[in-house]
Amino acid sequence: GAGAAAMSLWFFISWLLFTFKLWNTDVFHSEFNGIKVYISEKIASPCVAGVKPIIYITPEAAESENLSYVLAHEYTHLHHGDRVWSAVRVIATCVFWWNPLVWAAAFLSKSDAELACDESVIKGFNEGDRLAYANSIVDMTPKRSNYAIGFGNGSIKERIIMLTNIKPKGIMLSVIAM
C-alpha cells in the first residue's frame, strides 16, 4: 500500500531529478557502436540513461586515456540488458520495501551486474589491458554521491580483485584439489 507508493514516488522523483540534470548539462562527444556519447559535468560517474539509450561520461572520462574501456563497459551494460534488470530491482524494492532480504538481493544483483560486465569487457584482454581496465574503474569511482549507479559503483574491491587475478582459475582449482 502506502509504503510501496512512497518508495515508487521516491524512485520516480530521483529519476526525474537526474534526468533534468542531464538535459541541461550534456555536450555531444561521439558515438560508440551506434550509441551517442555525451559529456556531463553533473554526473559522478559514467552511466547509461534515457529512453533511447545514451552513454553519459564525466569530463574526466572524456579526457582519460582509458576512455575506450569506459565506453566498452557502459555499452556492455546495454548489451547485457542491465537497464531491464535495474527496473526489476526498483520494482522489487518498491513492492517489498519492508523486506531487508529484497534490498540485499537488489544490492547483490547490482554488484553481480558490474562483475559480469567487467568479465565480458576483459574477455581476451592481456595482463596489461586488464590492469589498465582495473585502473580505469578506480579512476572513475565517484568522489561524491549521485542518483545514478554507473561505471564506478558496485563492490570496487571485489571488482579489482577479479580483474587483477591474472592466474587462470583452472590452475588454482587443480592446486586446491590436490
C-alpha positions in Angstrom: 0.0 0.0 0.0 1.3 3.3 1.2 4.9 2.1 1.7 5.1 0.8 -1.9 3.6 4.1 -3.2 6.1 6.2 -1.1 9.0 4.1 -2.5 7.7 4.4 -6.0 7.4 8.2 -5.6 10.9 8.5 -4.2 12.4 6.5 -7.1 10.4 8.5 -9.6 11.4 11.8 -8.2 15.1 10.7 -8.0 14.9 9.6 -11.7 13.2 12.8 -12.7 15.8 15.0 -10.9 18.6 13.0 -12.5 17.0 13.3 -16.0 16.6 17.1 -15.6 20.2 17.4 -14.6 21.3 15.6 -17.8 19.0 17.5 -20.1 20.7 20.8 -19.2 24.3 19.8 -19.0 25.2 17.5 -21.7 27.5 18.1 -24.7 27.8 15.7 -27.6 31.1 13.8 -27.6 31.0 11.0 -30.1 29.3 7.7 -31.0 30.3 4.3 -29.7 28.9 1.3 -31.6 25.9 3.4 -32.7 25.2 4.8 -29.3 25.5 8.5 -28.7 28.0 9.6 -26.1 27.6 12.9 -24.2 29.7 14.6 -21.6 28.0 15.9 -18.5 29.5 17.7 -15.5 26.5 16.8 -13.4 27.2 13.1 -13.0 29.5 11.4 -10.6 30.5 8.5 -12.9 29.8 7.3 -16.4 26.4 5.8 -16.9 23.7 4.8 -19.5 20.4 6.8 -19.3 17.4 7.8 -21.4 14.5 6.0 -23.0 16.7 5.8 -26.1 20.0 4.8 -24.5 22.7 7.4 -24.3 26.1 6.9 -22.7 27.0 9.8 -20.4 30.6 10.3 -19.4 32.2 12.8 -17.0 34.7 15.4 -18.3 37.4 13.4 -16.6 36.4 10.3 -18.5 36.4 12.2 -21.8 40.0 13.2 -21.2 41.1 9.8 -20.0 43.5 7.7 -22.0 41.2 4.8 -20.9 38.1 6.2 -22.4 37.7 3.2 -24.7 37.4 1.0 -21.6 34.8 3.2 -20.0 32.7 3.2 -23.2 33.1 -0.6 -23.6 31.9 -1.0 -20.0 28.8 1.1 -20.5 28.0 -0.5 -23.9 28.3 -3.9 -22.3 25.6 -2.9 -19.7 23.3 -2.2 -22.7 24.2 -5.5 -24.4 23.5 -7.4 -21.2 20.1 -5.8 -20.7 21.1 -4.3 -17.4 18.6 -1.5 -17.8 15.8 -4.0 -17.6 17.3 -5.7 -14.5 17.7 -2.3 -12.9 14.0 -1.7 -13.4 13.2 -5.1 -11.9 15.3 -4.2 -8.9 13.4 -0.9 -8.5 10.0 -2.6 -8.8 11.0 -5.3 -6.3 12.3 -2.8 -3.8 9.1 -0.7 -4.2 6.7 -3.6 -3.8 8.7 -5.3 -1.0 10.1 -2.1 0.6 9.7 -3.6 4.1 11.8 -6.7 3.4 15.5 -6.4 4.0 16.2 -9.5 2.0 14.8 -7.9 -1.1 17.1 -4.9 -0.5 20.1 -7.2 0.0 19.1 -9.1 -3.2 18.9 -5.9 -5.1 22.3 -4.7 -3.9 23.9 -8.1 -4.7 22.2 -8.2 -8.1 23.7 -4.8 -8.9 27.2 -6.0 -7.8 26.8 -9.1 -9.9 25.8 -7.0 -12.9 29.0 -5.0 -12.5 31.2 -8.1 -12.2 29.5 -9.7 -15.2 30.0 -6.5 -17.2 33.7 -6.4 -16.2 34.2 -10.0 -17.1 32.7 -9.6 -20.5 34.7 -6.5 -21.3 38.0 -8.1 -20.3 37.4 -11.3 -22.2 40.5 -11.8 -24.3 42.5 -9.0 -22.7 46.1 -9.5 -21.9 47.5 -8.7 -18.4 48.4 -5.1 -19.3 44.9 -4.3 -20.7 43.3 -5.9 -17.6 45.3 -3.7 -15.3 44.5 -0.6 -17.4 40.8 -1.5 -17.3 41.0 -2.0 -13.5 42.8 1.3 -13.2 40.0 3.0 -15.2 37.5 1.6 -12.7 39.4 3.2 -9.8 39.7 6.5 -11.7 36.0 6.6 -12.4 34.9 5.8 -8.9 32.6 8.6 -7.9 34.0 11.2 -5.5 30.5 12.3 -4.5 27.1 10.7 -4.2 24.8 10.5 -7.2 21.3 9.3 -8.1 22.6 7.1 -10.8 24.5 3.9 -10.4 27.2 3.8 -13.1 30.7 2.8 -14.0 32.5 3.3 -10.7 29.9 1.8 -8.4 29.5 -1.7 -7.1 31.9 -3.5 -4.9 35.2 -1.9 -6.1 37.4 -4.1 -4.0 35.7 -7.3 -5.4 35.9 -6.0 -9.0 39.6 -5.1 -8.7 40.5 -8.5 -7.2 38.6 -10.2 -10.0 40.3 -8.1 -12.7 43.8 -8.4 -11.3 43.7 -12.1 -10.7 45.8 -13.0 -13.7 46.3 -16.6 -12.8 43.9 -18.9 -14.6 41.2 -20.3 -12.2 41.8 -23.8 -13.5 45.3 -23.9 -12.1 44.1 -22.6 -8.7 41.4 -25.3 -8.6 43.9 -28.0 -9.5 46.2 -26.9 -6.7 43.3 -26.9 -4.2 42.1 -30.3 -5.3 45.5 -31.9 -4.6 
